């Protein structure tokens, strides 16, 4: 392997390892949600707001932080983001004591992720050619997906053994390890060359019809994914309690962990399928299947724990199927000189959906009178209806496939 390729491979390994350590705390809030709702007497809507605060802060900050990587070394932005994540987790473990403190600290964690997720992707995107972009994005997504999945079981185990405050403190520790790893092992890079274009002029980005199509689909994709990740444990816990069935070894936290691992594999396989079958075709099929399965989960899954588990796992695998394909589509469709801005917009739209998804579930549950088979059915049905709007927009915009993909017939 040539020296420059070995250097690039080393950078990929370092960034992916750092993302693993940052993401290990991702599932601690949703897996501890049932416990903390009871401890703090939170309503479903309040719990939804705390979950969505992370995505709201991300959505607001990511256009600034990621776009800055078109002008300054992405490493500096990345370290700022991981630093915010570190502080947020330590502070949650030490200080969180109800709705407002939890809301603010989850918002700080969202600012941290805004400076970490797509910034890490930008570090990789600048090192590979167009034909390898798709697989580089997939590797980055896989590292995050695996650690994010493991975080559910890890959070439950740590909370059971040492208490929920220690669990969050441990997430701060692993984020600090990620900060030190990148600070010491990733070399500083010269700032990107300045161009005549204004840094925060997003008009050229918005005119990129193909990239915008992938980003709009990513918006509803993240809405659906975060609705499931944010409420999946609570839904399964409710089904087990309402039906009088013991979850046994396959607890809700274990189910969501298994789902995350399977989802990561599906994301990798889905991207490879995009290359071989056509990116647009794969995404349309995945979105269509998720609408059908998602619309039935609340109604059918409420009848039994193992039915709910099967439907949740199937639903999640379908959701993750086009995850990497969408981000790779946006990154690969971007003008290289504006890739930071393009990814910023992509991520902002995605996490706008991530903000709406958990909140939509919480609101619908409260409006329908609290957790019940009908309320859960309507909650997931709302998510499926929003997915239908996203599918319609993606189909109308007809984005192009990437170089190396098998073209979709027009």
Secondary structure, DSSP 8 states (H G I E B T S, - for coil): --HHHHHHHHHHHHHHHHHHHHHTTTTHHHHHHHHHHHHHT--HHHHHHHHHHHHHHHHHHHHHHHHGGGTS-HHHHHHHHHHHHHHHHHHHHHH--SHHHHHHHHHHHHHHHHTTHHHHHHHHHTTS-HHHHHHHHHHHHHHHHHHHHHHHHHHHHHHHHH-HHHHHHHHHHHHHHHHHHHHHHS---------SS-TT--HHHHT-HHHHHHHHHHHHHHHHHHHHHHHHHHHHHHHHHHHT---TTS-HHHHHHHHHHHHHHHHHHHHHHHHHH-HHHHHHHHHHHHHHHHHHHHHHHTT-HHHHHHHHHHHHHHHHHTHHHHHHHHHHHS-GGGHHHHHHHHHHHHHHHHHHHHHHHHHHHHHTTSSSHHHHHHHHHHHHHHHHHHHHHHHHH-----TTS-----
